[in-house]
Amino acid sequence: MKSIIINLICLIISSLALYNPHIALQQTIKYPSIKVTYVIDDYSYIPTNIMYPSSKPESWKQFDELTDNQGNMLVTFGGFLIESGNKKVLMDLGLGTEKVNFPGFGMVSGKGYLDSLKNLGINPEDITDVFYTHLHMDHCGWTSIEKNGKRVLTFPNAEHWVAEEEWNYWTKIDFPTLQKNIINPLKGKIKFIKDGQEIAPNLNAYLAPGHTPGMAILKLKLENKILWFTSDIFHSIMQFTQRDWYSVFDIDAKTAEVTRQKFLPEFLENNAYIANAHFSNYVYGKIIKEKEELKWIPCIKKECSLIKEDHEINKEDL
């Protein structure tokens, strides 16, 4: 009885502290033939007024739990390892080790991506596919590493996938770090995805433009459930209620909002869950509609099975 009470107290504390911003757990979802794991790279505190130019300081008062006392929100960086059949797919590659200056944010770089994979028993040579949702540096930073004075692909045996619209856009951008570390190592080796294309068993890619011209997201079928990897359709859970707050990194904010509205009905399906590498604390969860408002119900366990018991505890259930 005593152990049950202790466990209950721990769960209540976990629920009450649900959105205090901390770097996300390396959470895993396991099914008989599929395993999905969050691959952590690093994190950064980002000024809210710069991240969301259309937001107002007073509007952030309702999201105190997402920010620190200086008006910064925590954003994590990383990707997902999707193991399906004989495929080991990485969706997005974090920041990489090279320092990149984001105006208003300062210098950022990653450090933990390869260590996260190593902790999972995965070597770079094991990866069969790399899927880029888009080519912003915080999603493709570990594409290449320095070896014997040259940039070589970090995952040498993998097929590298991106939407053609995305590739064509960024190959023309004068951004030396992107060209040196990403574009040049991938030239002649990149493969282009089509809308709805299967990347691995039960894993399909869908175009989701707006944040960038050729951003794409992934849909994974898990028996009777669907897991959507939403990439930068959302940067934070507050975008579920503040859907007119565009990100400073959205290349086309209007198209990004159209894309959100297009996919939201699918994200809200009873059997649908989402995974997002930028969320703090918990990267897997469910969006529900409650009194015409959207609410984020995260999976709070390190190993998620995507059932009610994984998620936030309602006071009515206690």
Phi and psi restraints in degrees (value plus and minus 20) as a CYANA .aco file:
   2 LYS   PHI     -80.2   -40.2
   2 LYS   PSI     -63.1   -23.1
   3 SER   PHI     -86.0   -46.0
   3 SER   PSI     -54.2   -14.2
   4 ILE   PHI     -84.9   -44.9
   4 ILE   PSI     -63.2   -23.2
   5 ILE   PHI     -83.8   -43.8
   5 ILE   PSI     -62.8   -22.8
   6 ILE   PHI     -81.8   -41.8
   6 ILE   PSI     -65.3   -25.3
   7 ASN   PHI     -82.0   -42.0
   7 ASN   PSI     -59.0   -19.0
   8 LEU   PHI     -85.0   -45.0
   8 LEU   PSI     -62.7   -22.7
   9 ILE   PHI     -81.0   -41.0
   9 ILE   PSI     -62.8   -22.8
  10 CYS   PHI     -81.5   -41.5
  10 CYS   PSI     -61.6   -21.6
  11 LEU   PHI     -86.8   -46.8
  11 LEU   PSI     -58.6   -18.6
  12 ILE   PHI     -83.9   -43.9
  12 ILE   PSI     -66.2   -26.2
  13 ILE   PHI     -79.9   -39.9
  13 ILE   PSI     -63.8   -23.8
  14 SER   PHI     -79.7   -39.7
  14 SER   PSI     -61.3   -21.3
  15 SER   PHI     -87.3   -47.3
  15 SER   PSI     -64.0   -24.0
  16 LEU   PHI     -87.3   -47.3
  16 LEU   PSI     -50.7   -10.7
  17 ALA   PHI    -114.1   -74.1
  17 ALA   PSI      -2.9    37.1
  18 LEU   PHI     -73.8   -33.8
  18 LEU   PSI     -60.5   -20.5
  19 TYR   PHI    -130.0   -90.0
  19 TYR   PSI     -10.8    29.2
  20 ASN   PHI     -80.1   -40.1
  20 ASN   PSI     102.8   142.8
  21 PRO   PHI     -89.8   -49.8
  21 PRO   PSI      92.9   132.9
  22 HIS   PHI    -152.7  -112.7
  22 HIS   PSI     135.5   175.5
  23 ILE   PHI     -77.8   -37.8
  23 ILE   PSI     120.9   160.9
  24 ALA   PHI     -85.3   -45.3
  24 ALA   PSI     129.4   169.4
  25 LEU   PHI     -88.8   -48.8
  25 LEU   PSI     133.3   173.3
  26 GLN   PHI    -103.2   -63.2
  26 GLN   PSI      56.0    96.0
  27 GLN   PHI    -100.8   -60.8
  27 GLN   PSI     132.6   172.6
  28 THR   PHI    -151.4  -111.4
  28 THR   PSI     125.3   165.3
  29 ILE   PHI    -138.4   -98.4
  29 ILE   PSI     108.7   148.7
  30 LYS   PHI    -142.0  -102.0
  30 LYS   PSI     111.5   151.5
  31 TYR   PHI    -150.4  -110.4
  31 TYR   PSI     149.1   189.1
  32 PRO   PHI     -69.8   -29.8
  32 PRO   PSI     -64.9   -24.9
  33 SER   PHI    -138.7   -98.7
  33 SER   PSI     -11.8    28.2
  34 ILE   PHI    -156.6  -116.6
  34 ILE   PSI     118.5   158.5
  35 LYS   PHI    -157.3  -117.3
  35 LYS   PSI     114.4   154.4
  36 VAL   PHI    -146.8  -106.8
  36 VAL   PSI     108.1   148.1
  37 THR   PHI    -152.8  -112.8
  37 THR   PSI     115.6   155.6
  38 TYR   PHI     -93.8   -53.8
  38 TYR   PSI     107.7   147.7
  39 VAL   PHI    -124.8   -84.8
  39 VAL   PSI      84.9   124.9
  40 ILE   PHI    -101.1   -61.1
  40 ILE   PSI     116.7   156.7
  41 ASP   PHI    -128.9   -88.9
  41 ASP   PSI     -83.5   -43.5
  42 ASP   PHI    -185.5  -145.5
  42 ASP   PSI    -189.9  -149.9
  43 TYR   PHI    -169.2  -129.2
  43 TYR   PSI     145.8   185.8
  44 SER   PHI    -173.7  -133.7
  44 SER   PSI     129.1   169.1
  45 TYR   PHI    -113.4   -73.4
  45 TYR   PSI     105.2   145.2
  46 ILE   PHI    -138.8   -98.8
  46 ILE   PSI     111.3   151.3
  47 PRO   PHI     -79.7   -39.7
  47 PRO   PSI     106.9   146.9
  48 THR   PHI     -84.4   -44.4
  48 THR   PSI     -57.0   -17.0
  49 ASN   PHI     -90.4   -50.4
  49 ASN   PSI     -43.2    -3.2
  50 ILE   PHI    -107.1   -67.1
  50 ILE   PSI     -58.9   -18.9
  51 MET   PHI     -84.5   -44.5
  51 MET   PSI     -60.7   -20.7
  52 TYR   PHI    -144.5  -104.5
  52 TYR   PSI      64.9   104.9
  53 PRO   PHI     -80.2   -40.2
  53 PRO   PSI     -45.9    -5.9
  54 SER   PHI    -103.5   -63.5
  54 SER   PSI     -24.5    15.5
  55 SER   PHI    -105.0   -65.0
  55 SER   PSI     138.9   178.9
  56 LYS   PHI    -135.2   -95.2
  56 LYS   PSI     125.1   165.1
  57 PRO   PHI     -73.1   -33.1
  57 PRO   PSI     -60.8   -20.8
  58 GLU   PHI     -86.9   -46.9
  58 GLU   PSI     -47.0    -7.0
  59 SER   PHI     -88.3   -48.3
  59 SER   PSI     -44.1    -4.1
  60 TRP   PHI     -97.3   -57.3
  60 TRP   PSI     -30.1     9.9
  61 LYS   PHI     -81.6   -41.6
  61 LYS   PSI     -48.8    -8.8
  62 GLN   PHI     -98.8   -58.8
  62 GLN   PSI     -24.0    16.0
  63 PHE   PHI    -143.0  -103.0
  63 PHE   PSI      15.9    55.9
  64 ASP   PHI     -75.7   -35.7
  64 ASP   PSI     -53.3   -13.3
  65 GLU   PHI     -89.9   -49.9
  65 GLU   PSI     -32.8     7.2
  66 LEU   PHI    -116.6   -76.6
  66 LEU   PSI     -26.9    13.1
  67 THR   PHI    -148.4  -108.4
  67 THR   PSI     143.9   183.9
  68 ASP   PHI    -111.1   -71.1
  68 ASP   PSI    -195.3  -155.3
  69 ASN   PHI     -99.0   -59.0
  69 ASN   PSI     -14.5    25.5
  70 GLN   PHI    -134.9   -94.9
  70 GLN   PSI      -7.5    32.5
  71 GLY   PHI      58.6    98.6
  71 GLY   PSI       7.8    47.8
  72 ASN   PHI    -131.0   -91.0
  72 ASN   PSI     124.1   164.1
  73 MET   PHI    -128.9   -88.9
  73 MET   PSI     124.4   164.4
  74 LEU   PHI    -103.1   -63.1
  74 LEU   PSI     109.0   149.0
  75 VAL   PHI    -144.2  -104.2
  75 VAL   PSI     108.1   148.1
  76 THR   PHI    -115.0   -75.0
  76 THR   PSI     137.9   177.9
  77 PHE   PHI    -147.0  -107.0
  77 PHE   PSI     119.9   159.9
  78 GLY   PHI     147.4   187.4
  78 GLY   PSI    -172.9  -132.9
  79 GLY   PHI    -179.7  -139.7
  79 GLY   PSI    -184.2  -144.2
  80 PHE   PHI    -150.8  -110.8
  80 PHE   PSI     118.8   158.8
  81 LEU   PHI    -118.3   -78.3
  81 LEU   PSI     100.3   140.3
  82 ILE   PHI    -134.4   -94.4
  82 ILE   PSI      93.0   133.0
  83 GLU   PHI    -124.9   -84.9
  83 GLU   PSI      90.6   130.6
  84 SER   PHI    -157.5  -117.5
  84 SER   PSI      99.3   139.3
  85 GLY   PHI      41.5    81.5
  85 GLY   PSI    -150.6  -110.6
  86 ASN   PHI    -115.3   -75.3
  86 ASN   PSI      -5.9    34.1
  87 LYS   PHI    -119.6   -79.6
  87 LYS   PSI     120.3   160.3
  88 LYS   PHI    -143.7  -103.7
  88 LYS   PSI      81.4   121.4
  89 VAL   PHI    -125.1   -85.1
  89 VAL   PSI     110.7   150.7
  90 LEU   PHI    -120.0   -80.0
  90 LEU   PSI     102.7   142.7
  91 MET   PHI    -118.4   -78.4
  91 MET   PSI      86.7   126.7
  92 ASP   PHI      53.2    93.2
  92 ASP   PSI     131.5   171.5
  93 LEU   PHI    -146.8  -106.8
  93 LEU   PSI       5.4    45.4
  94 GLY   PHI      44.2    84.2
  94 GLY   PSI    -179.8  -139.8
  95 LEU   PHI    -108.5   -68.5
  95 LEU   PSI     -48.6    -8.6
  96 GLY   PHI      58.7    98.7
  96 GLY   PSI     156.9   196.9
  97 THR   PHI    -112.1   -72.1
  97 THR   PSI     -35.8     4.2
  98 GLU   PHI     -96.9   -56.9
  98 GLU   PSI     110.4   150.4
  99 LYS   PHI     -89.9   -49.9
  99 LYS   PSI     110.2   150.2
 100 VAL   PHI    -141.9  -101.9
 100 VAL   PSI     113.4   153.4
 101 ASN   PHI    -112.4   -72.4
 101 ASN   PSI      91.8   131.8
 102 PHE   PHI    -118.2   -78.2
 102 PHE   PSI      95.8   135.8
 103 PRO   PHI     -72.3   -32.3
 103 PRO   PSI     108.5   148.5
 104 GLY   PHI      71.3   111.3
 104 GLY   PSI     -41.5    -1.5
 105 PHE   PHI    -128.5   -88.5
 105 PHE   PSI     -44.1    -4.1
 106 GLY   PHI      70.7   110.7
 106 GLY   PSI    -185.2  -145.2
 107 MET   PHI    -102.3   -62.3
 107 MET   PSI     110.8   150.8
 108 VAL   PHI    -151.6  -111.6
 108 VAL   PSI     130.7   170.7
 109 SER   PHI    -178.9  -138.9
 109 SER   PSI     142.4   182.4
 110 GLY   PHI    -118.9   -78.9
 110 GLY   PSI     157.9   197.9
 111 LYS   PHI    -178.2  -138.2
 111 LYS   PSI     -42.5    -2.5
 112 GLY   PHI    -126.6   -86.6
 112 GLY   PSI     -20.2    19.8
 113 TYR   PHI     -80.5   -40.5
 113 TYR   PSI     -72.6   -32.6
 114 LEU   PHI     -87.2   -47.2
 114 LEU   PSI     -54.0   -14.0
 115 ASP   PHI     -85.3   -45.3
 115 ASP   PSI     -58.6   -18.6
 116 SER   PHI     -81.4   -41.4
 116 SER   PSI     -62.4   -22.4
 117 LEU   PHI     -85.6   -45.6
 117 LEU   PSI     -61.4   -21.4
 118 LYS   PHI     -80.6   -40.6
 118 LYS   PSI     -60.1   -20.1
 119 ASN   PHI     -83.7   -43.7
 119 ASN   PSI     -41.9    -1.9
 120 LEU   PHI    -110.9   -70.9
 120 LEU   PSI     -19.3    20.7
 121 GLY   PHI      59.1    99.1
 121 GLY   PSI       2.5    42.5
 122 ILE   PHI    -129.7   -89.7
 122 ILE   PSI     107.1   147.1
 123 ASN   PHI    -116.7   -76.7
 123 ASN   PSI     133.5   173.5
 124 PRO   PHI     -74.0   -34.0
 124 PRO   PSI     -53.4   -13.4
 125 GLU   PHI     -89.6   -49.6
 125 GLU   PSI     -36.2     3.8
 126 ASP   PHI     -98.8   -58.8
 126 ASP   PSI     -40.1    -0.1
 127 ILE   PHI     -93.0   -53.0
 127 ILE   PSI     108.2   148.2
 128 THR   PHI    -113.5   -73.5
 128 THR   PSI     -49.0    -9.0
 129 ASP   PHI    -166.4  -126.4
 129 ASP   PSI     121.1   161.1
 130 VAL   PHI    -137.7   -97.7
 130 VAL   PSI     102.5   142.5
 131 PHE   PHI    -131.7   -91.7
 131 PHE   PSI     100.0   140.0
 132 TYR   PHI    -114.9   -74.9
 132 TYR   PSI     101.2   141.2
 133 THR   PHI     -88.1   -48.1
 133 THR   PSI     -57.6   -17.6
 134 HIS   PHI    -185.5  -145.5
 134 HIS   PSI     154.6   194.6
 135 LEU   PHI    -128.8   -88.8
 135 LEU   PSI      11.8    51.8
 136 HIS   PHI     -87.8   -47.8
 136 HIS   PSI     126.5   166.5
 137 MET   PHI     -80.9   -40.9
 137 MET   PSI     -46.3    -6.3
 138 ASP   PHI    -100.8   -60.8
 138 ASP   PSI     -16.1    23.9
 139 HIS   PHI    -140.0  -100.0
 139 HIS   PSI     -27.9    12.1
 140 CYS   PHI    -156.4  -116.4
 140 CYS   PSI      -4.6    35.4
 141 GLY   PHI     -83.4   -43.4
 141 GLY   PSI     -47.0    -7.0
 142 TRP   PHI    -116.5   -76.5
 142 TRP   PSI       4.7    44.7
 143 THR   PHI     -80.7   -40.7
 143 THR   PSI     -62.8   -22.8
 144 SER   PHI    -155.5  -115.5
 144 SER   PSI     140.9   180.9
 145 ILE   PHI    -152.5  -112.5
 145 ILE   PSI     141.2   181.2
 146 GLU   PHI    -101.0   -61.0
 146 GLU   PSI     106.9   146.9
 147 LYS   PHI    -165.4  -125.4
 147 LYS   PSI      99.8   139.8
 148 ASN   PHI      32.1    72.1
 148 ASN   PSI      22.1    62.1
 149 GLY   PHI      58.7    98.7
 149 GLY   PSI     -14.6    25.4
 150 LYS   PHI    -148.1  -108.1
 150 LYS   PSI     136.8   176.8
 151 ARG   PHI    -107.2   -67.2
 151 ARG   PSI     103.3   143.3
 152 VAL   PHI    -145.3  -105.3
 152 VAL   PSI     135.3   175.3
 153 LEU   PHI     -83.7   -43.7
 153 LEU   PSI     112.5   152.5
 154 THR   PHI     -85.9   -45.9
 154 THR   PSI     -55.2   -15.2
 155 PHE   PHI    -134.8   -94.8
 155 PHE   PSI      62.5   102.5
 156 PRO   PHI     -86.6   -46.6
 156 PRO   PSI     -44.1    -4.1
 157 ASN   PHI    -117.6   -77.6
 157 ASN   PSI     -18.1    21.9
 158 ALA   PHI    -110.0   -70.0
 158 ALA   PSI     127.3   167.3
 159 GLU   PHI     -99.4   -59.4
 159 GLU   PSI     116.7   156.7
 160 HIS   PHI    -130.9   -90.9
 160 HIS   PSI     104.1   144.1
 161 TRP   PHI    -138.4   -98.4
 161 TRP   PSI     121.0   161.0
 162 VAL   PHI    -178.3  -138.3
 162 VAL   PSI     140.9   180.9
 163 ALA   PHI     -93.1   -53.1
 163 ALA   PSI     122.6   162.6
 164 GLU   PHI     -81.2   -41.2
 164 GLU   PSI     -57.4   -17.4
 165 GLU   PHI     -81.6   -41.6
 165 GLU   PSI     -56.6   -16.6
 166 GLU   PHI     -88.3   -48.3
 166 GLU   PSI     -66.6   -26.6
 167 TRP   PHI     -81.6   -41.6
 167 TRP   PSI     -66.3   -26.3
 168 ASN   PHI     -82.9   -42.9
 168 ASN   PSI     -55.3   -15.3
 169 TYR   PHI     -88.3   -48.3
 169 TYR   PSI     -70.2   -30.2
 170 TRP   PHI     -98.2   -58.2
 170 TRP   PSI     -41.7    -1.7
 171 THR   PHI     -88.3   -48.3
 171 THR   PSI     -37.0     3.0
 172 LYS   PHI    -119.1   -79.1
 172 LYS   PSI     -23.0    17.0
 173 ILE   PHI    -107.0   -67.0
 173 ILE   PSI     113.3   153.3
 174 ASP   PHI    -105.0   -65.0
 174 ASP   PSI      61.8   101.8
 175 PHE   PHI    -152.9  -112.9
 175 PHE   PSI      75.5   115.5
 176 PRO   PHI     -72.4   -32.4
 176 PRO   PSI     -63.6   -23.6
 177 THR   PHI     -82.7   -42.7
 177 THR   PSI     -62.8   -22.8
 178 LEU   PHI     -83.7   -43.7
 178 LEU   PSI     -64.1   -24.1
 179 GLN   PHI     -85.4   -45.4
 179 GLN   PSI     -62.9   -22.9
 180 LYS   PHI     -91.4   -51.4
 180 LYS   PSI     -64.7   -24.7
 181 ASN   PHI    -112.9   -72.9
 181 ASN   PSI     -42.9    -2.9
 182 ILE   PHI    -137.7   -97.7
 182 ILE   PSI     -82.5   -42.5
 183 ILE   PHI     -84.4   -44.4
 183 ILE   PSI     -72.4   -32.4
 184 ASN   PHI     -81.7   -41.7
 184 ASN   PSI     -65.5   -25.5
 185 PRO   PHI     -83.2   -43.2
 185 PRO   PSI     -45.0    -5.0
 186 LEU   PHI    -112.1   -72.1
 186 LEU   PSI     -31.1     8.9
 187 LYS   PHI     -78.3   -38.3
 187 LYS   PSI     110.6   150.6
 188 GLY   PHI      60.8   100.8
 188 GLY   PSI     -24.8    15.2
 189 LYS   PHI    -141.0  -101.0
 189 LYS   PSI     -34.0     6.0
 190 ILE   PHI     -95.0   -55.0
 190 ILE   PSI     125.0   165.0
 191 LYS   PHI    -137.7   -97.7
 191 LYS   PSI     124.9   164.9
 192 PHE   PHI    -120.7   -80.7
 192 PHE   PSI     113.3   153.3
 193 ILE   PHI    -111.8   -71.8
 193 ILE   PSI     133.7   173.7
 194 LYS   PHI    -130.7   -90.7
 194 LYS   PSI     136.5   176.5
 195 ASP   PHI     -78.3   -38.3
 195 ASP   PSI     104.5   144.5
 196 GLY   PHI      67.7   107.7
 196 GLY   PSI     -19.2    20.8
 197 GLN   PHI     -87.3   -47.3
 197 GLN   PSI     121.1   161.1
 198 GLU   PHI    -101.7   -61.7
 198 GLU   PSI     107.2   147.2
 199 ILE   PHI    -116.1   -76.1
 199 ILE   PSI     -56.9   -16.9
 200 ALA   PHI    -171.8  -131.8
 200 ALA   PSI     149.7   189.7
 201 PRO   PHI     -72.7   -32.7
 201 PRO   PSI     105.3   145.3
 202 ASN   PHI      49.5    89.5
 202 ASN   PSI      -8.0    32.0
 203 LEU   PHI    -143.8  -103.8
 203 LEU   PSI      97.2   137.2
 204 ASN   PHI    -145.4  -105.4
 204 ASN   PSI     129.2   169.2
 205 ALA   PHI    -123.8   -83.8
 205 ALA   PSI     123.3   163.3
 206 TYR   PHI    -155.5  -115.5
 206 TYR   PSI     115.5   155.5
 207 LEU   PHI     -88.6   -48.6
 207 LEU   PSI     118.2   158.2
 208 ALA   PHI    -164.5  -124.5
 208 ALA   PSI      46.6    86.6
 209 PRO   PHI     -92.3   -52.3
 209 PRO   PSI     145.4   185.4
 210 GLY   PHI     111.1   151.1
 210 GLY   PSI     -81.0   -41.0
 211 HIS   PHI     -79.2   -39.2
 211 HIS   PSI     -64.4   -24.4
 212 THR   PHI    -156.5  -116.5
 212 THR   PSI     145.2   185.2
 213 PRO   PHI     -80.9   -40.9
 213 PRO   PSI     -50.6   -10.6
 214 GLY   PHI    -148.6  -108.6
 214 GLY   PSI      11.2    51.2
 215 MET   PHI     -80.8   -40.8
 215 MET   PSI     125.5   165.5
 216 ALA   PHI    -156.3  -116.3
 216 ALA   PSI     133.4   173.4
 217 ILE   PHI    -143.7  -103.7
 217 ILE   PSI     149.5   189.5
 218 LEU   PHI    -138.5   -98.5
 218 LEU   PSI     127.9   167.9
 219 LYS   PHI    -145.5  -105.5
 219 LYS   PSI     102.6   142.6
 220 LEU   PHI    -135.7   -95.7
 220 LEU   PSI     107.7   147.7
 221 LYS   PHI    -109.5   -69.5
 221 LYS   PSI     104.3   144.3
 222 LEU   PHI    -141.2  -101.2
 222 LEU   PSI      68.9   108.9
 223 GLU   PHI      31.6    71.6
 223 GLU   PSI    -129.9   -89.9
 224 ASN   PHI    -118.2   -78.2
 224 ASN   PSI      -3.9    36.1
 225 LYS   PHI    -145.4  -105.4
 225 LYS   PSI     141.5   181.5
 226 ILE   PHI    -143.2  -103.2
 226 ILE   PSI     113.2   153.2
 227 LEU   PHI    -135.7   -95.7
 227 LEU   PSI      97.2   137.2
 228 TRP   PHI    -117.1   -77.1
 228 TRP   PSI     109.8   149.8
 229 PHE   PHI    -116.7   -76.7
 229 PHE   PSI      81.7   121.7
 230 THR   PHI    -107.7   -67.7
 230 THR   PSI     -26.9    13.1
 231 SER   PHI      27.4    67.4
 231 SER   PSI    -156.4  -116.4
 232 ASP   PHI    -113.8   -73.8
 232 ASP   PSI       3.2    43.2
 233 ILE   PHI     -77.7   -37.7
 233 ILE   PSI     -57.2   -17.2
 234 PHE   PHI    -148.0  -108.0
 234 PHE   PSI     123.0   163.0
 235 HIS   PHI    -126.4   -86.4
 235 HIS   PSI     -41.1    -1.1
 236 SER   PHI    -173.9  -133.9
 236 SER   PSI     137.7   177.7
 237 ILE   PHI     -86.8   -46.8
 237 ILE   PSI     -39.3     0.7
 238 MET   PHI     -89.0   -49.0
 238 MET   PSI     -36.3     3.7
 239 GLN   PHI     -91.0   -51.0
 239 GLN   PSI     -30.9     9.1
 240 PHE   PHI     -89.3   -49.3
 240 PHE   PSI     -50.1   -10.1
 241 THR   PHI    -124.6   -84.6
 241 THR   PSI     -50.2   -10.2
 242 GLN   PHI    -125.0   -85.0
 242 GLN   PSI      49.0    89.0
 243 ARG   PHI     -95.2   -55.2
 243 ARG   PSI     -29.6    10.4
 244 ASP   PHI    -113.5   -73.5
 244 ASP   PSI     -20.2    19.8
 245 TRP   PHI    -103.1   -63.1
 245 TRP   PSI      86.5   126.5
 246 TYR   PHI    -107.8   -67.8
 246 TYR   PSI     131.6   171.6
 247 SER   PHI    -101.3   -61.3
 247 SER   PSI     125.1   165.1
 248 VAL   PHI     -80.2   -40.2
 248 VAL   PSI     -41.8    -1.8
 249 PHE   PHI    -110.0   -70.0
 249 PHE   PSI     -23.0    17.0
 250 ASP   PHI     -88.8   -48.8
 250 ASP   PSI     100.5   140.5
 251 ILE   PHI     -92.3   -52.3
 251 ILE   PSI     -54.3   -14.3
 252 ASP   PHI    -156.9  -116.9
 252 ASP   PSI      72.4   112.4
 253 ALA   PHI     -81.4   -41.4
 253 ALA   PSI     -57.5   -17.5
 254 LYS   PHI     -86.0   -46.0
 254 LYS   PSI     -64.4   -24.4
 255 THR   PHI     -86.4   -46.4
 255 THR   PSI     -55.7   -15.7
 256 ALA   PHI     -81.3   -41.3
 256 ALA   PSI     -60.4   -20.4
 257 GLU   PHI     -89.2   -49.2
 257 GLU   PSI     -58.7   -18.7
 258 VAL   PHI     -80.0   -40.0
 258 VAL   PSI     -62.3   -22.3
 259 THR   PHI     -83.8   -43.8
 259 THR   PSI     -62.5   -22.5
 260 ARG   PHI     -78.8   -38.8
 260 ARG   PSI     -65.7   -25.7
 261 GLN   PHI     -87.0   -47.0
 261 GLN   PSI     -51.9   -11.9
 262 LYS   PHI     -85.5   -45.5
 262 LYS   PSI     -64.5   -24.5
 263 PHE   PHI    -109.0   -69.0
 263 PHE   PSI     -40.0     0.0
 264 LEU   PHI     -73.7   -33.7
 264 LEU   PSI     -64.3   -24.3
 265 PRO   PHI     -76.7   -36.7
 265 PRO   PSI     -55.2   -15.2
 266 GLU   PHI     -93.4   -53.4
 266 GLU   PSI     -57.0   -17.0
 267 PHE   PHI     -86.0   -46.0
 267 PHE   PSI     -46.1    -6.1
 268 LEU   PHI    -109.0   -69.0
 268 LEU   PSI     -24.1    15.9
 269 GLU   PHI     -78.4   -38.4
 269 GLU   PSI     129.1   169.1
 270 ASN   PHI     -77.5   -37.5
 270 ASN   PSI     -54.0   -14.0
 271 ASN   PHI    -115.4   -75.4
 271 ASN   PSI     -10.2    29.8
 272 ALA   PHI    -121.9   -81.9
 272 ALA   PSI     118.8   158.8
 273 TYR   PHI    -151.7  -111.7
 273 TYR   PSI     143.8   183.8
 274 ILE   PHI    -148.0  -108.0
 274 ILE   PSI     137.4   177.4
 275 ALA   PHI    -149.1  -109.1
 275 ALA   PSI     111.7   151.7
 276 ASN   PHI    -161.8  -121.8
 276 ASN   PSI     102.0   142.0
 277 ALA   PHI     -94.6   -54.6
 277 ALA   PSI     -34.6     5.4
 278 HIS   PHI    -108.9   -68.9
 278 HIS   PSI     -34.7     5.3
 279 PHE   PHI     -88.0   -48.0
 279 PHE   PSI     126.2   166.2
 280 SER   PHI    -109.2   -69.2
 280 SER   PSI     140.8   180.8
 281 ASN   PHI      49.9    89.9
 281 ASN   PSI     -91.5   -51.5
 282 TYR   PHI    -153.7  -113.7
 282 TYR   PSI     109.8   149.8
 283 VAL   PHI    -119.7   -79.7
 283 VAL   PSI     -34.1     5.9
 284 TYR   PHI    -129.5   -89.5
 284 TYR   PSI     126.3   166.3
 285 GLY   PHI     155.4   195.4
 285 GLY   PSI    -186.2  -146.2
 286 LYS   PHI    -153.4  -113.4
 286 LYS   PSI     122.3   162.3
 287 ILE   PHI    -118.6   -78.6
 287 ILE   PSI     110.2   150.2
 288 ILE   PHI    -144.1  -104.1
 288 ILE   PSI     139.2   179.2
 289 LYS   PHI    -124.7   -84.7
 289 LYS   PSI     103.3   143.3
 290 GLU   PHI    -154.6  -114.6
 290 GLU   PSI      92.2   132.2
 291 LYS   PHI      34.3    74.3
 291 LYS   PSI      27.2    67.2
 292 GLU   PHI      48.5    88.5
 292 GLU   PSI     -16.2    23.8
 293 GLU   PHI    -128.9   -88.9
 293 GLU   PSI     126.7   166.7
 294 LEU   PHI    -109.5   -69.5
 294 LEU   PSI     118.0   158.0
 295 LYS   PHI    -151.6  -111.6
 295 LYS   PSI     120.8   160.8
 296 TRP   PHI    -115.8   -75.8
 296 TRP   PSI     102.1   142.1
 297 ILE   PHI    -133.9   -93.9
 297 ILE   PSI      80.0   120.0
 298 PRO   PHI     -99.5   -59.5
 298 PRO   PSI     135.9   175.9
 299 CYS   PHI    -100.0   -60.0
 299 CYS   PSI     104.4   144.4
 300 ILE   PHI    -123.5   -83.5
 300 ILE   PSI     -15.2    24.8
 301 LYS   PHI    -116.7   -76.7
 301 LYS   PSI     132.1   172.1
 302 LYS   PHI     -87.8   -47.8
 302 LYS   PSI     -56.2   -16.2
 303 GLU   PHI    -131.9   -91.9
 303 GLU   PSI      93.9   133.9
 304 CYS   PHI    -120.4   -80.4
 304 CYS   PSI     118.2   158.2
 305 SER   PHI    -131.9   -91.9
 305 SER   PSI     -15.9    24.1
 306 LEU   PHI      39.3    79.3
 306 LEU   PSI      30.1    70.1
 307 ILE   PHI    -146.1  -106.1
 307 ILE   PSI     149.5   189.5
 308 LYS   PHI     -75.4   -35.4
 308 LYS   PSI     -58.9   -18.9
 309 GLU   PHI     -86.1   -46.1
 309 GLU   PSI     -37.1     2.9
 310 ASP   PHI     -96.0   -56.0
 310 ASP   PSI     -39.5     0.5
 311 HIS   PHI    -122.0   -82.0
 311 HIS   PSI    -192.4  -152.4
 312 GLU   PHI     -75.9   -35.9
 312 GLU   PSI     118.6   158.6
 313 ILE   PHI    -105.8   -65.8
 313 ILE   PSI     105.7   145.7
 314 ASN   PHI    -104.0   -64.0
 314 ASN   PSI     122.2   162.2
 315 LYS   PHI     -77.8   -37.8
 315 LYS   PSI     -52.5   -12.5
 316 GLU   PHI     -84.4   -44.4
 316 GLU   PSI     -41.0    -1.0
 317 ASP   PHI    -106.0   -66.0
 317 ASP   PSI     -29.9    10.1
